[in-house]
Amino acid sequence: MPSQPIGEVPPSGGTLPEPSAAAFGLRDFGFYVHIPFCASRCGYCDFNTYTALELAGSSSVAQSTFAEHLGAEVDLAREVLGDRRVPVSTVFVGGGTPTLITPEALGSVLATIDSRFGLADGAEVTLEANPDSVDPRSLSLLREVGFTRISFGMQSAVPHVLGVLDRTHTPGGALQAVADARAAGFEQISLDLIYGTPGESLAEWRTTVDSALSAGVGHVSAYALIVEPGTRLAAAVRRGDISAPDDDLMADMYDLADEAFTAAGLPWYELSNWAIPGQECRHNVAYWRGADWWGVGPGAHSHVAGTRWWNVKHPAAYVQRLAAGESPAAGREVLDPTTRAVEEIMLEVRMAGGIDVAGLSSEQRIELDRVVADGLGDVAGGRFRLTRPGRLLADAVVRRLVD
């Protein structure tokens, strides 16, 4: 698992610096809720998740009661942020496998957020789910308790690719889950895909893209496989059991996906995300545009008006902090204006809307002209936007603008 950032030690009660506390409410506000449980660990995953076996020695951590601890952190958020009424625009419940928690328990967390802060009219409430962790009944219950949007981890429609990724669902499982979710009343459904898995051909990736589009969903995310240090996949690559992802092939896969999704009426709105206009993930867009959110759960990150913090990672430590009446925050950093400006470029350049050229320095504009001359972006209406070749080199473009 990735290590936590290095930052200052936050106050035990979670109190925010006065400038951030005073500015709360000036931007949209959301909640991210992290469910740290998984039935098994996928070989490529380095997320902050734990199987039952890994938690066997932690008697204080139980799936059946974990929602109570999440609710306690929502209570803490209300205390820290004061009584200013700022309706919650979005909630995103991720993991892990959130659907290992019962719909009723997940609903209780939503109810706590609503009672303490109030959900805005038309709030987007998203849940991540594995295709084989839901059924028609659970999906109906999830819709009833307040979820408006669901995102299924499809990853691939090719059996041997799913095998390399250690996914437990069948190739058709995601399509059935989509059909069941639609029958349960979900109008916004997303599929997550991964490309570049060792052994996956371009033709097999096309099969996955075509399969995802056949489901008729309004949103698709497609991520290049990253071999993260410390994972089983990284160990297999290091031993030579399987080959590392091929960068040139992954570029071809991205091009294929972008052409297919766009032709189907799902234009890109962020480097790895395509959607029917109006079905973009509003929660993630809020991240990329620097809005405020409180991250509830082990290892969750939060941001309020230039102060960013992150919780302790292990569920047992998280529970212990809350039981003692303390904030579960492990560290934090207060962002200075320069850092915030750099991060704004880093995030907004990833989006189809691009960045406002007027906000750049003279040196950055000179470099921007070079980027455009290299065919990596264009400028129209006072905004710089990446071209498709530029999207493949987005990190390099950002470095050229901010270094």
Secondary structure, DSSP 8 states (H G I E B T S, - for coil): -------B---TT----HHHHHHTTSS-EEEEEEE-B-SS--TT--SS-B-TTTTTT-TT--GGGHHHHHHHHHHHHHHHHTT----EEEEEEEES-GGGS-HHHHHHHHHHHHHHT-EEEEEEEEEEE-GGG--HHHHHHHHHTT--EEEEEEE-SSHHHHHHTT--S-TTHHHHHHHHHHHTT--EEEEEEEE--TT--HHHHHHHHHHHHHTT-SEEEEEE----TTSHHHHHHHHTSS----HHHHHHHHHHHHHHHHHTT--EEETTEEE-TT-S-HHHHHHHTT-EEEEESTT-EEEETTEEEEE-SSHHHHHHHHHTT---EEEEEE--HHHHHHHHHHHHTTBTT-EEGGGS-HHHHHHHHHHHHTTSEEEETTEEEE-HHHHHTHHHHHHHHH-
